[in-house]
């Protein structure tokens, strides 16, 4: 992985992805006691940064491979990113989803034109179903984070941060990134290394699932003990990837972890002060910037996605709408 | 009023206001049967386009006048725009607000550093209080829309739309604008006349308060019969301004009116498909684009603001969250 690949992905994405703005709200600065800038990837196509990596990976396939189609395993944001980018690029897309995935996410993935294949989490063998389909139709598997082109696509978010920070006169800052498998974190870290060395990428995770934070502290990749028990579903992964971990180890840290309640508080403040819809997992970096990161220098927080049900969002407003 | 003044305002705003992106969501296109683009002014500083005009007007004052301070009458978005821009420019700001204005809006205006003077709607004389303060301290009154520099500031939104539409390959489109006193509508219309003549500005108002729509149909300025009875409080005004109406008459139309329920439906869809928080009055143009504008060409809808209480927002999600 190097910066050239990220820049090539940016060229392929130009005119297709959203160049999300770098936002600031002075009343949030007052709350945190320092300047906070927000990179709202919830405004990206399909409501999360995942579109960047999906489009970068599918557009990197040779035309004859691409036209046979792509396949992905996902019950969430990666599914929608792949489905949308595949349709734009004229590639058939098959998404393997658990049959108990939220009806809305299944419906959205289908609405973007993908073929959804459902499996039973208990009795079904997801990998066997996927492998059989891929073999039969010649589909290319697009992994959610351990894929060089996916990481390069997520890195285009970092290129934008570097340019926008420079334009805003931000020379040094922590850059807090919501971190699951580490595709976005690694991509941003590589872009900042090349173009904004004063910006320091730091992964942010849900408390109890801070495998990357523990890995950075230990100097060795760690796994999460469980895969459920946080509302931050979008960023719950067993461990960082084989490709993402070495980048994160070299360029990022220290990590931060925030509670579910802090994620909900950040959602309520994003509603009130930024007019943005953040999903719980997408709000952890903002939560860390507001409540946990310490220090008094500038901080940039990525809101990584906004695909949240109305009921969960309403709960955040009901509980924490009086804040700030 | 001419384009030169808008371009001068853009120069003064550069690096201060947010260049809001032009967004698109293919699932909204599918719902409307044509391409819809969104200009989200809810992402502007203070949560509405009003910051543009406020900063343009205050920055146009001669330094010795500006340092004496500014005064405004407003219970809403204009108050916050003036308070924020005044603080940035080092000008004292006095905002005259009714004492029954929402506590949050009073608190926000104070949080931006303005002095809030409350009056009793029944027994107080707002104009007399304001005139006495302005006289005593030498304050400059900044009207919410009938001020050439305010209109020029709102016009910077139109300059951005013109450039962004060209970059997106949009040569012809309706541009739907939430319309109260007409400052944003007139400013955008002047900018499009000069830079994007294929884009046609059309005001959108709440049903029952569509004075501008009726005025355009009649060829003569009309007034609203009432000033309450819609949830779209941000855009309820008695009539278009002396400065805005001639511009709107010359360049805009026909107007459109949408129901409160349609505004709420659009809020729910902005949440779900755009990850944006729109206030009722800020959502009428999107509502018209989705439900009322007819035709099959491209359409651009401005979301003019997002300053909505959690309770109202929650109500929109509860009632219309299953849409689209």
Interface residues (C-beta under 8 A of the other chain):
Chain A: X15 X18 X19 X20 X21 X23 X24 X25 X26 X27 X30 X40 X42 X43 X45 X47 X84 X108 X111 X112 X167 X268 X271 X272 X273 X274 X275 X276 X277 X278 X306 X310 X313 X314 X317 X318 X321
Chain B: X15 X18 X19 X20 X21 X23 X24 X25 X26 X27 X30 X40 X42 X43 X45 X47 X84 X108 X111 X112 X167 X268 X271 X272 X273 X274 X275 X276 X277 X278 X306 X310 X313 X314 X317 X318 X321
